[in-house]
Amino acid sequence: MRTTVKNVMLSMVIVVAIIIILLISFCLGTVNYSIGQIFSAFFHYENIESHNIIRDIRVPRELGALLVGMALACSGAIMQGITKNALADPALLGLNAGASMMISMVLAFSENASFLVLMLAGFLGAVIGGTLVLLIGSSRRGGFSTMRIILAGAAISALLTALASGIALIFRLNQSITFWTAGGVAGTTWQQLAYAAPVILVIIVLVSMRGRQLTALSLGEEMAQGLGADTNRIRIFFSIMTMLLAGIAVSLVGSLVFVGLMVPHIVRFLVGTDYRLILPFSALLGGLSIVVADTIARLAGESPLGAIISIIGVPFFIYLVRRDGKLL
């Protein structure tokens, strides 16, 4: 009972923090606006510059940051569960690089491709990258090897990133590919959110509802089978959901590293090892973290979002490696 109350209070604190940070992010930028102007832009809209900037640029941008953070953090938590690898992350395991490569291929043949097409390309690329890494990083006898997966992820990510860069050079897409490499939510539109938001939110709800299965799988193959779980079906289901989340996130903001690595570790420290709690809390905390990072990036003169996240993520990754993947 006490634990339940604690978790409810924690979720309320995170939700309130998200609302406050969103409002602050709507206000701050090259031109600062008041809270009154933010509400006026929605409830008393006039066709003036300030209202148009708030409604069509800042709000969709930060809602996009929120959704991307939710997708990446949740997919990172899932990957850490299905691979039993505390250092798993969509970007580190080739999903982001694969999605970026496929998106660059689509842009090479159609620079004006719709966002729905880019979403599908991102998903297909994430499937290719993730499958290659998992095939190389797994062995029949020992299952998943943490070090082998990390090395395979680095190699496959480098290969797919090189292919994306080659495509960019051949088809003169350097500016577009630079965006996917640096990562950023500038330019997010309401139409993109209309496609991405329902898919991301439905997936997060679905995986959270099946969190008990992921908890069993994270305890080990033999224990999960002893509990009556079909480990192959569970792994396939969660892998597909992870690749969808990663593909959509990359199609929205490009490649962002370390979000899916850091947030699940912090969440496990706060709520324990039950994935019924880890997945929704990872989504909430991941969304909050990206909104904060994007606000900092905007105030720092539109610095690349990926660089802001990496400033925190690289030391965190090194710390986890030194502690063999354990936060504490």
Summary of the structure (lengths in Angstrom):
residues: 328
radius of gyration: 19.6
end to end distance: 25.7
largest distance: 65.8
contacts: 1201
relative contact order: 0.17
helix: 78%
strand: 1%
